[in-house]
Amino acid sequence: MRFFILHSAFCILHFSFIACHQAPAEKTDTREPIAVQYVGTPELLVHKWAKDESPVVTRFLNGESVAILSRRGDWVEVRTVSGSGFARAADLTNGAEAKSEEANPTARFRIAPSPVTSPGAKGTIYIEADVNTDGDVTAARVITDTTNSPDLAARNSAALQLAKFYPIVQKGEKKPFEYYYRVDY
């Protein structure tokens, strides 16, 4: 009987210790925002710290509103679902500029095509590319080539197919698009 009582007392103490030493609940950031701005780029990366090398904690898409909690030079602290993080201030805009960008979105490279060099070449190459909702180039066609160099046009087309775009977002939806690429020699 004594063993049972001691064992029961130990179990109660053990479970009390575990219950009292659980991980603290996540704190909610209750600061009032100093401003509300809108994402002016196709995608806003929010980092853990005000450094490009720090981990990305969340992303916002073009046109989404963002609560600004503080400013630190080129960076702003923004509210996230799990607290806050840091984004580049230059990637944010006011409401009027955000509406204009949503109505007339601009394609932007996430990874630009590698330059194709050809010493002595003269002329212009125009390429049309189909881009899917993820920003991947799915097809590229040479429209015009005044360099008269099919190999140069093909190399530029191949470079464009390896490029990556930010998705174009309209009314909260990613949209496929066509991109017209011009290379001058």
NORNOR-V994196 format. One record per residue. N is the residue number from 1. RES is the residue in three letters. SS is DSSP state (A for helix, B for strand, O for the rest). PSI is psi in degrees with one decimal (NA if undefined). D_LAST is the distance of its C-alpha to the last C-alpha in whole Angstrom. Layout:
# NORNOR-V994196
n=N res=RES ss=SS psi=PSI d_last=D_LAST
n=N res=RES ss=SS psi=PSI d_last=D_LAST
This chain:
# NORNOR-V994196
n=1 res=MET ss=O psi=-41.0 d_last=95
n=2 res=ARG ss=A psi=-42.1 d_last=94
n=3 res=PHE ss=A psi=-43.6 d_last=91
n=4 res=PHE ss=A psi=-43.3 d_last=89
n=5 res=ILE ss=A psi=-46.1 d_last=90
n=6 res=LEU ss=A psi=-43.8 d_last=88
n=7 res=HIS ss=A psi=-43.1 d_last=85
n=8 res=SER ss=A psi=-41.8 d_last=85
n=9 res=ALA ss=A psi=-41.0 d_last=85
n=10 res=PHE ss=A psi=-44.5 d_last=82
n=11 res=CYS ss=A psi=-42.3 d_last=80
n=12 res=ILE ss=A psi=-45.6 d_last=80
n=13 res=LEU ss=A psi=-42.6 d_last=79
n=14 res=HIS ss=A psi=-48.1 d_last=76
n=15 res=PHE ss=A psi=-33.2 d_last=75
n=16 res=SER ss=A psi=-41.6 d_last=76
n=17 res=PHE ss=A psi=-45.4 d_last=74
n=18 res=ILE ss=A psi=-43.8 d_last=71
n=19 res=ALA ss=A psi=-37.1 d_last=71
n=20 res=CYS ss=A psi=-19.5 d_last=71
n=21 res=HIS ss=O psi=32.9 d_last=68
n=22 res=GLN ss=O psi=160.9 d_last=65
n=23 res=ALA ss=O psi=139.2 d_last=62
n=24 res=PRO ss=O psi=145.5 d_last=62
n=25 res=ALA ss=O psi=147.0 d_last=60
n=26 res=GLU ss=O psi=132.8 d_last=57
n=27 res=LYS ss=O psi=140.7 d_last=57
n=28 res=THR ss=O psi=131.6 d_last=56
n=29 res=ASP ss=O psi=113.6 d_last=54
n=30 res=THR ss=O psi=8.7 d_last=56
n=31 res=ARG ss=O psi=144.2 d_last=54
n=32 res=GLU ss=O psi=137.5 d_last=53
n=33 res=PRO ss=O psi=147.1 d_last=49
n=34 res=ILE ss=O psi=-15.5 d_last=48
n=35 res=ALA ss=B psi=161.4 d_last=46
n=36 res=VAL ss=B psi=124.7 d_last=44
n=37 res=GLN ss=B psi=178.6 d_last=41
n=38 res=TYR ss=B psi=149.9 d_last=38
n=39 res=VAL ss=B psi=121.5 d_last=35
n=40 res=GLY ss=O psi=1.7 d_last=32
n=41 res=THR ss=O psi=165.6 d_last=30
n=42 res=PRO ss=O psi=-30.8 d_last=30
n=43 res=GLU ss=B psi=135.4 d_last=32
n=44 res=LEU ss=B psi=117.6 d_last=34
n=45 res=LEU ss=B psi=128.6 d_last=35
n=46 res=VAL ss=B psi=119.2 d_last=38
n=47 res=HIS ss=B psi=160.6 d_last=39
n=48 res=LYS ss=O psi=-39.7 d_last=43
n=49 res=TRP ss=O psi=170.8 d_last=42
n=50 res=ALA ss=O psi=60.2 d_last=40
n=51 res=LYS ss=O psi=137.2 d_last=37
n=52 res=ASP ss=O psi=-27.8 d_last=34
n=53 res=GLU ss=O psi=-13.5 d_last=36
n=54 res=SER ss=O psi=158.8 d_last=39
n=55 res=PRO ss=O psi=145.1 d_last=40
n=56 res=VAL ss=B psi=124.6 d_last=39
n=57 res=VAL ss=B psi=-27.3 d_last=42
n=58 res=THR ss=B psi=174.0 d_last=41
n=59 res=ARG ss=B psi=146.1 d_last=38
n=60 res=PHE ss=B psi=150.0 d_last=38
n=61 res=LEU ss=B psi=162.7 d_last=35
n=62 res=ASN ss=O psi=132.9 d_last=34
n=63 res=GLY ss=O psi=-13.0 d_last=36
n=64 res=GLU ss=O psi=145.0 d_last=39
n=65 res=SER ss=B psi=147.2 d_last=42
n=66 res=VAL ss=B psi=130.1 d_last=42
n=67 res=ALA ss=B psi=122.7 d_last=45
n=68 res=ILE ss=B psi=124.2 d_last=44
n=69 res=LEU ss=B psi=-32.0 d_last=47
n=70 res=SER ss=B psi=166.3 d_last=46
n=71 res=ARG ss=B psi=138.9 d_last=43
n=72 res=ARG ss=B psi=86.1 d_last=42
n=73 res=GLY ss=O psi=-120.4 d_last=39
n=74 res=ASP ss=O psi=0.1 d_last=36
n=75 res=TRP ss=B psi=153.9 d_last=38
n=76 res=VAL ss=B psi=145.1 d_last=41
n=77 res=GLU ss=B psi=126.0 d_last=43
n=78 res=VAL ss=B psi=151.1 d_last=44
n=79 res=ARG ss=B psi=136.9 d_last=46
n=80 res=THR ss=B psi=173.7 d_last=46
n=81 res=VAL ss=O psi=-36.0 d_last=48
n=82 res=SER ss=O psi=15.1 d_last=50
n=83 res=GLY ss=B psi=-105.9 d_last=50
n=84 res=SER ss=B psi=167.3 d_last=47
n=85 res=GLY ss=B psi=-176.0 d_last=43
n=86 res=PHE ss=B psi=138.3 d_last=40
n=87 res=ALA ss=B psi=159.9 d_last=37
n=88 res=ARG ss=B psi=127.5 d_last=34
n=89 res=ALA ss=A psi=-33.5 d_last=36
n=90 res=ALA ss=A psi=-17.8 d_last=32
n=91 res=ASP ss=A psi=-0.2 d_last=32
n=92 res=LEU ss=B psi=156.8 d_last=35
n=93 res=THR ss=B psi=172.8 d_last=35
n=94 res=ASN ss=O psi=175.9 d_last=38
n=95 res=GLY ss=A psi=-42.4 d_last=40
n=96 res=ALA ss=A psi=-43.0 d_last=38
n=97 res=GLU ss=A psi=-37.0 d_last=34
n=98 res=ALA ss=A psi=-42.7 d_last=35
n=99 res=LYS ss=A psi=-39.4 d_last=36
n=100 res=SER ss=A psi=-43.6 d_last=33
n=101 res=GLU ss=A psi=-38.0 d_last=31
n=102 res=GLU ss=A psi=-38.4 d_last=33
n=103 res=ALA ss=A psi=-36.5 d_last=33
n=104 res=ASN ss=O psi=74.4 d_last=29
n=105 res=PRO ss=O psi=147.6 d_last=28
n=106 res=THR ss=O psi=127.2 d_last=25
n=107 res=ALA ss=O psi=134.9 d_last=23
n=108 res=ARG ss=O psi=139.2 d_last=22
n=109 res=PHE ss=B psi=135.6 d_last=21
n=110 res=ARG ss=B psi=-43.6 d_last=24
n=111 res=ILE ss=B psi=112.2 d_last=21
n=112 res=ALA ss=O psi=155.9 d_last=18
n=113 res=PRO ss=O psi=143.5 d_last=16
n=114 res=SER ss=O psi=139.5 d_last=15
n=115 res=PRO ss=O psi=141.9 d_last=11
n=116 res=VAL ss=O psi=117.3 d_last=10
n=117 res=THR ss=O psi=150.2 d_last=9
n=118 res=SER ss=O psi=88.3 d_last=8
n=119 res=PRO ss=O psi=133.2 d_last=9
n=120 res=GLY ss=O psi=-11.7 d_last=8
n=121 res=ALA ss=O psi=143.6 d_last=6
n=122 res=LYS ss=O psi=138.3 d_last=5
n=123 res=GLY ss=O psi=-170.2 d_last=5
n=124 res=THR ss=B psi=142.3 d_last=6
n=125 res=ILE ss=B psi=127.3 d_last=8
n=126 res=TYR ss=B psi=130.7 d_last=12
n=127 res=ILE ss=B psi=136.9 d_last=14
n=128 res=GLU ss=B psi=132.2 d_last=18
n=129 res=ALA ss=B psi=140.9 d_last=20
n=130 res=ASP ss=B psi=129.9 d_last=24
n=131 res=VAL ss=B psi=130.6 d_last=25
n=132 res=ASN ss=O psi=-178.0 d_last=29
n=133 res=THR ss=O psi=-17.5 d_last=31
n=134 res=ASP ss=O psi=-4.6 d_last=30
n=135 res=GLY ss=O psi=11.7 d_last=27
n=136 res=ASP ss=B psi=138.9 d_last=26
n=137 res=VAL ss=B psi=119.7 d_last=23
n=138 res=THR ss=B psi=-19.7 d_last=25
n=139 res=ALA ss=B psi=150.5 d_last=23
n=140 res=ALA ss=B psi=135.0 d_last=19
n=141 res=ARG ss=B psi=133.0 d_last=18
n=142 res=VAL ss=B psi=124.3 d_last=15
n=143 res=ILE ss=B psi=-46.3 d_last=16
n=144 res=THR ss=B psi=141.1 d_last=13
n=145 res=ASP ss=B psi=99.3 d_last=11
n=146 res=THR ss=O psi=2.9 d_last=10
n=147 res=THR ss=O psi=-14.9 d_last=8
n=148 res=ASN ss=O psi=36.5 d_last=11
n=149 res=SER ss=O psi=93.2 d_last=11
n=150 res=PRO ss=A psi=-34.7 d_last=14
n=151 res=ASP ss=A psi=-42.4 d_last=14
n=152 res=LEU ss=A psi=-42.5 d_last=10
n=153 res=ALA ss=A psi=-42.1 d_last=11
n=154 res=ALA ss=A psi=-39.2 d_last=15
n=155 res=ARG ss=A psi=-38.7 d_last=14
n=156 res=ASN ss=A psi=-39.8 d_last=12
n=157 res=SER ss=A psi=-42.8 d_last=15
n=158 res=ALA ss=A psi=-39.0 d_last=17
n=159 res=ALA ss=A psi=-39.9 d_last=16
n=160 res=LEU ss=A psi=-35.9 d_last=16
n=161 res=GLN ss=A psi=-21.0 d_last=20
n=162 res=LEU ss=O psi=-8.1 d_last=21
n=163 res=ALA ss=O psi=163.1 d_last=20
n=164 res=LYS ss=B psi=134.2 d_last=23
n=165 res=PHE ss=B psi=156.5 d_last=24
n=166 res=TYR ss=O psi=142.3 d_last=27
n=167 res=PRO ss=O psi=148.4 d_last=29
n=168 res=ILE ss=B psi=127.7 d_last=29
n=169 res=VAL ss=B psi=126.7 d_last=33
n=170 res=GLN ss=B psi=127.1 d_last=35
n=171 res=LYS ss=O psi=41.8 d_last=39
n=172 res=GLY ss=O psi=2.8 d_last=39
n=173 res=GLU ss=B psi=138.2 d_last=37
n=174 res=LYS ss=B psi=138.3 d_last=34
n=175 res=LYS ss=B psi=140.4 d_last=32
n=176 res=PRO ss=O psi=158.9 d_last=29
n=177 res=PHE ss=B psi=167.5 d_last=26
n=178 res=GLU ss=B psi=142.1 d_last=23
n=179 res=TYR ss=B psi=134.5 d_last=20
n=180 res=TYR ss=B psi=120.4 d_last=17
n=181 res=TYR ss=B psi=131.7 d_last=13
n=182 res=ARG ss=B psi=131.8 d_last=10
n=183 res=VAL ss=B psi=124.0 d_last=7
n=184 res=ASP ss=B psi=137.7 d_last=4
n=185 res=TYR ss=O psi=NA d_last=0
